[in-house]
Amino acid sequence: LVSKNYLLGNAFAGVALPREQTRTLGSRRTLTFDQWDALEERLDEFAGDPLGRRRARAIRWLYATGLRLAEMADAHCGDLQQVDYRLPNGSEDSGWMLSVVGKGDKLRQVPVPSRLVEELQDELEQNGLEADVRHESNRDVAILMRLEGGVARPWSASGLAKGIKDVLERCAATMDTEDAKQLRKASTHWFRHT
């Protein structure tokens, strides 16, 4: 249009072209269904102590929600909201949504399976807190809380990464060679890709 004198200047000259993808997203950084199933079966074995339960809960939340490591570490009970919705057949049901502030300070809502919220509520009750995640006293309690001197504290992102790496290593020790190799390479971000 500029060369034919319809416009004085090219309005798109300052717009950068999108970068080309040099690799496929998550193609090699994901667990297979069989690897996930084997890992999930082992998670119940960690339920004997609070640290093991917290690690297992973290892995389940990362897998089910696709949250990034920092987002999971920053998630609190007050970020959970029970929502009502209509099913395709017209009946009503309820579920859970988690408000997350992600990259670029963007707020989004992530669906959370009810079984994860129930597991969290059991953990709250076991630690002497109100069992209902919606209770005002749980508002600032981290979903991956640890108890120190009777006070619920959040789990740091680096501690979360180390704890999950330990679980992956322990599970890999019981698997065959290829699956074990893949599990040892995995990081918390792999659950997002999976």
Protein Blocks (a to p, Z undefined) as FASTA:
>chain_A
ZZnopafbdfklmpccddddfbdehklmccdfklmmmmmmmmmmmmmpmklmmmmmmmmm
mmmnopafklmmmpcfklpccdddddfkopacdddddddddehhiacdddddfklmmmmm
mmmmmnopafblklmklmmpcfkbcceehiacdddfklmmmmmmmmmmmmmmmmcfklmm
mmmmpcfklmmmZZ
